Amino acid sequence: MIVKKRLFFFIIILLFSNASEALEVKLIDRFLLSQDELLLLNIVDFAVSEDGTLFILDSKATNIKIYDKGGHLISVWGRRGPGPNEFSQPFRCDYKKPNFILYDFGKFKIDVYRIADKIKFEPISSIRVGHIWQCKLWNNKIVLAGYILKKNGEEYDLYLHDLENNRTDYILPSYRKYGFKSKKKYKDKYRNIAALGLHSYIDCNRENIYHIWEGILSIAQINISTKKIHTFGKETDNFKQLKVTKEMRTARRERNSKKTVEEKRKFSMIGGIFADEHIVGLVYSNYDKRLSCWRPIVQLYDPQGRFLHEQMIDEVVHYPDWRPPFFYNKNSNVLYMISRRLSEDFIDTCEIIKYKISQ
């Protein structure tokens, strides 16, 4: 009986090991985004439709540049201004057929559109929000990672907005975002943890929302029905945990953003997560002094939080920000990433690089 049990567990471990080894982030395509007609000034985010159309948020140009699946410019939509279809500072976006959402950091609002004929944006509604870091479409709701204060004084950093009934559901208390189990510890330590950064990133599948704060490699899986929170994450040899150094405190006190960035280059910087029913992915970046840019690394977990695979993405570089813009297509399991390089004529070459997450 004991021999049979040992044999059973050995087979399970062997199967799991083989699945981990077979999992890979495989390069399947790459192409440049054309800049013959218009330059890409500052890509902050992008989304991809089911037919490969790319919606690129250019915060400096204050518009959305639309490209076909080969990187050719189709159209430009939006412009700077206070009116309808005008933006102040586009910051985040997401797409789920047929809807597209855009968070305007300058106006503190999210605009919801229906996309028709690839390039026509039909406005549906606008939502007033505070300062958010990321927004995702999920069923008939928008998931928002950002600070919100309830009328009773409770603070949250993850919440839902229902597009049908205009209701807000509060999901993750602020103290849980930063890894604390009580509000008291959170209040006592907030000043120190704020020096690590405030950004957080989200994605969701059928029943779970995934959330990570940029300061700690700890992914929170939140079941939307039970509200139970399960955390997981693995610090590998490649990952260098972010810490509040003496130099970082000084730079923050003196509001020296250049010095703060220099200090953060010593560590790994978390740049986002993606998820579907089968895998959970984490993207973080390490600074490459030789190339003077950031290099992304992808980790993969199963839905239960078991670590499966880590892979350096050699084809992608990005600067000056440590967050490489990416978009994950849950239906095709394709990860789109943007690689930015400074050319000899001091113009960013922007390349879309596609990876298949496969076994």
C-alpha positions in Angstrom: 0.0 0.0 0.0 2.8 2.4 0.9 4.7 1.6 -2.3 1.5 2.4 -4.3 1.1 5.7 -2.6 4.7 6.6 -3.2 4.4 5.6 -6.9 1.2 7.7 -7.2 2.9 10.9 -5.8 6.0 10.3 -8.0 3.8 10.2 -11.1 2.0 13.4 -10.1 5.3 15.2 -9.5 6.7 13.9 -12.8 3.7 15.0 -14.7 3.8 18.5 -13.1 7.5 18.8 -13.8 7.1 17.9 -17.4 4.3 20.4 -17.8 6.5 23.1 -16.3 9.4 22.3 -18.6 7.2 22.3 -21.7 5.6 25.7 -20.9 7.2 28.5 -22.9 6.8 32.0 -24.1 7.4 31.5 -27.8 8.2 34.3 -30.3 5.8 34.1 -33.2 5.9 37.5 -34.9 7.4 41.0 -34.9 7.0 44.1 -36.9 7.7 47.9 -36.6 5.0 50.4 -36.1 5.2 52.8 -39.0 6.1 56.4 -38.2 6.4 57.7 -41.8 3.2 59.8 -41.4 3.2 60.6 -37.7 5.8 60.0 -34.9 5.0 58.0 -31.8 5.9 60.4 -29.0 5.1 58.6 -25.8 3.3 55.2 -25.7 1.8 54.6 -22.3 -0.6 51.8 -23.1 -2.3 49.9 -25.9 -5.0 47.3 -26.7 -5.5 44.8 -29.6 -8.8 43.8 -31.2 -9.6 40.2 -32.2 -8.5 40.8 -35.8 -5.1 42.3 -34.7 -5.9 46.0 -35.0 -3.8 48.0 -32.5 -5.0 51.0 -30.5 -2.0 52.8 -29.3 -2.3 55.5 -26.5 0.1 58.3 -27.2 0.0 60.6 -24.1 2.2 63.3 -25.4 0.4 63.6 -28.7 -2.9 63.2 -26.8 -4.5 60.8 -29.2 -5.1 57.2 -30.1 -3.1 56.0 -33.1 -4.7 53.0 -34.9 -2.6 50.5 -36.8 -3.4 47.3 -38.7 -1.9 43.9 -37.8 1.2 44.7 -39.9 2.0 48.0 -38.2 0.7 50.4 -40.8 -1.1 53.5 -39.6 -4.9 53.4 -40.4 -6.2 56.4 -38.5 -5.7 58.8 -35.6 -8.6 59.5 -33.2 -9.0 62.2 -30.6 -7.0 65.3 -29.8 -6.2 67.6 -27.0 -9.0 69.7 -25.6 -11.8 69.9 -23.0 -14.7 68.7 -25.2 -16.2 65.4 -26.4 -13.6 63.0 -28.0 -10.9 65.3 -26.7 -8.3 64.3 -24.0 -6.1 66.0 -21.5 -3.7 63.1 -20.6 -4.7 59.6 -21.8 -3.1 57.1 -19.5 -4.7 53.6 -19.6 -7.0 51.7 -21.9 -8.5 48.2 -22.4 -10.5 46.5 -25.1 -13.0 43.6 -25.0 -15.3 43.2 -28.0 -17.0 45.5 -28.8 -16.1 48.0 -26.0 -13.0 50.2 -25.5 -12.3 52.1 -22.3 -9.9 55.0 -21.9 -8.8 56.6 -18.6 -7.9 60.2 -18.9 -5.5 61.1 -16.1 -5.9 64.8 -16.7 -9.7 64.8 -16.5 -10.0 62.0 -13.9 -12.6 60.1 -15.9 -13.1 56.9 -17.9 -14.8 57.1 -21.3 -16.5 54.0 -22.6 -16.9 53.5 -26.3 -18.2 50.9 -28.7 -15.8 50.4 -31.7 -17.4 50.0 -35.1 -15.6 49.4 -38.4 -12.2 49.3 -36.6 -11.8 53.1 -36.5 -15.2 54.5 -35.4 -15.5 55.2 -31.6 -19.1 55.5 -30.6 -19.4 57.0 -27.0 -21.5 55.1 -24.5 -20.8 56.7 -21.2 -18.3 58.5 -19.0 -17.4 57.7 -15.4 -15.8 60.1 -12.9 -13.0 58.4 -11.0 -10.1 59.4 -8.8 -6.4 58.6 -9.4 -6.2 55.0 -10.8 -3.3 52.9 -12.0 -5.1 50.5 -14.3 -8.6 49.6 -15.6 -9.9 46.4 -17.1 -13.2 45.4 -18.8 -14.7 42.4 -17.2 -18.2 41.2 -18.2 -20.4 44.3 -17.8 -18.1 45.8 -15.3 -14.9 47.9 -15.1 -12.3 46.7 -12.7 -10.3 49.7 -11.3 -7.0 49.6 -9.4 -6.8 52.9 -7.6 -7.6 54.7 -4.4 -11.3 55.3 -3.4 -12.8 56.4 -0.1 -16.2 55.1 1.1 -18.6 57.4 2.9 -17.9 55.6 6.1 -14.2 56.4 5.9 -13.0 53.0 4.7 -10.2 53.1 2.2 -10.0 50.8 -0.8 -7.5 50.3 -3.7 -9.5 47.9 -5.9 -13.1 48.3 -6.8 -15.7 47.5 -9.5 -18.0 49.8 -11.5 -21.1 48.1 -12.9 -21.9 49.6 -16.3 -25.5 48.5 -16.2 -26.7 49.8 -12.8 -23.9 52.3 -12.1 -23.1 50.6 -8.8 -19.7 50.5 -7.1 -18.5 47.3 -5.4 -15.5 47.7 -3.1 -13.1 44.7 -3.3 -9.6 45.2 -1.7 -9.0 47.4 1.4 -5.9 49.7 1.1 -4.1 47.9 3.9 -4.4 44.6 2.0 -2.9 46.1 -1.1 0.3 46.7 0.6 0.5 43.3 2.3 -0.8 44.2 5.8 -3.4 42.2 7.7 -4.6 45.1 9.8 -5.3 48.8 9.3 -3.1 49.8 12.3 0.1 48.3 10.9 -0.7 49.9 7.5 -1.1 53.4 9.1 2.1 53.0 11.1 4.2 51.9 8.0 2.5 53.8 5.2 5.2 56.5 4.9 7.9 53.9 4.3 6.0 51.8 1.8 4.9 54.8 -0.1 8.5 55.4 -1.0 8.5 52.2 -2.9 5.7 53.4 -5.2 1.9 53.4 -5.4 1.3 51.7 -8.7 -0.7 48.5 -8.8 -1.8 46.2 -11.7 -4.8 44.0 -12.3 -6.3 41.4 -14.6 -9.2 39.0 -14.3 -10.6 35.7 -15.6 -14.1 34.2 -15.2 -14.3 34.2 -11.4 -11.1 35.8 -10.1 -9.5 39.2 -10.0 -5.7 39.3 -9.8 -3.9 42.3 -8.2 -0.3 43.1 -7.5 1.4 46.2 -6.0 4.7 47.2 -7.5 6.5 47.0 -4.2 6.3 43.3 -3.4 6.2 40.2 -5.6 2.9 39.0 -4.2 -0.1 38.4 -6.4 -3.5 38.5 -4.8 -6.1 36.2 -6.3 -9.6 37.5 -5.2 -12.6 35.3 -5.8 -15.4 37.6 -6.7 -18.1 35.4 -5.3 -16.5 34.4 -1.9 -14.3 37.5 -1.6 -11.5 35.1 -0.4 -8.0 36.3 -1.0 -5.2 33.9 -1.9 -1.6 35.3 -2.3 1.3 33.7 -4.2 4.6 34.6 -5.9 8.1 33.4 -6.2 11.3 35.4 -5.9 13.8 33.7 -8.2 17.5 34.4 -8.6 16.7 37.0 -11.3 14.4 39.0 -9.0 15.9 41.7 -6.9 13.4 42.9 -4.3 12.8 46.6 -4.2 13.9 48.3 -0.9 13.7 51.8 0.6 17.3 52.9 0.7 18.7 55.9 2.5 19.4 57.5 -0.9 15.8 56.8 -2.0 14.4 58.5 1.2 16.6 61.5 0.6 15.6 61.8 -3.1 11.9 61.5 -2.1 12.3 64.2 0.5 14.1 66.5 -1.9 11.7 65.6 -4.7 14.6 64.5 -6.8 12.9 62.2 -9.4 16.1 61.6 -11.3 17.9 60.3 -8.3 14.8 58.2 -7.4 14.9 56.5 -10.8 18.6 55.9 -10.4 18.0 54.1 -7.1 15.2 52.0 -8.5 17.5 50.8 -11.3 19.3 48.7 -8.7 16.2 46.5 -8.2 13.6 44.6 -10.1 10.5 46.6 -11.0 7.1 45.0 -11.4 5.3 46.1 -14.5 2.0 44.2 -14.7 0.1 40.9 -14.7 -2.1 39.0 -17.1 -4.4 36.0 -16.6 -6.8 33.6 -18.2 -8.5 30.4 -17.0 -5.2 28.4 -17.3 -2.3 30.6 -16.4 -1.4 33.7 -14.5 1.5 35.8 -15.8 3.7 38.4 -14.1 6.0 40.8 -16.0 8.9 42.5 -14.2 12.0 44.3 -15.5 15.7 44.5 -14.6 17.9 47.4 -15.7 20.7 46.7 -18.1 23.5 49.1 -17.5 25.3 48.0 -20.7 22.4 48.9 -22.9 21.0 51.7 -20.7 17.5 50.2 -20.8 15.1 47.9 -19.0 14.8 44.2 -20.0 11.5 42.4 -19.2 11.1 38.9 -17.6 7.9 36.9 -17.6 6.9 34.5 -14.8 4.0 32.0 -15.3 1.9 30.4 -12.6 -1.1 28.0 -12.7 -4.5 29.3 -11.3 -3.7 27.8 -7.9 -0.5 29.9 -7.7 2.0 27.2 -8.3 5.1 28.6 -10.0 5.6 27.0 -13.5 8.1 28.9 -15.5 10.3 32.1 -15.8 11.8 33.4 -19.0 13.8 36.4 -20.0 12.3 38.2 -23.0 15.5 38.9 -25.0 13.9 40.6 -27.9 12.3 43.4 -25.9 14.0 46.5 -24.5 12.3 49.7 -23.2 13.2 53.0 -21.6 13.0 55.3 -19.7 10.0 53.7 -17.8 10.4 50.2 -16.3 6.8 49.2 -17.3 6.9 47.6 -20.8 3.5 48.3 -22.5 1.9 44.9 -23.2 -1.5 43.4 -24.0 -2.6 39.8 -23.5 -5.2 38.2 -25.8 -7.0 35.6 -23.6 -8.6 33.9 -26.6 -5.5 33.2 -28.6 -3.0 33.1 -25.6 -0.9 35.7 -27.4 1.2 38.3 -25.5 1.8 41.5 -27.3 4.8 43.6 -26.1 6.3 46.9 -27.4 10.0 47.2 -27.7 11.4 50.8 -27.8 14.9 51.6 -29.0 16.5 54.9 -29.6 17.7 55.1 -33.3 20.8 56.9 -34.6 18.6 59.9 -35.5 17.2 60.0 -32.0 13.8 58.8 -32.9 12.2 55.9 -31.0 11.8 52.8 -33.1 8.7 51.0 -31.8 8.3 47.3 -32.5 5.4 45.0 -31.7 6.7 41.6 -30.7 4.2 38.8 -30.3 4.6 35.7 -28.1 2.5 32.6 -27.8 2.0 31.1 -24.3 1.9 27.4 -25.0 2.7 24.0 -23.8 
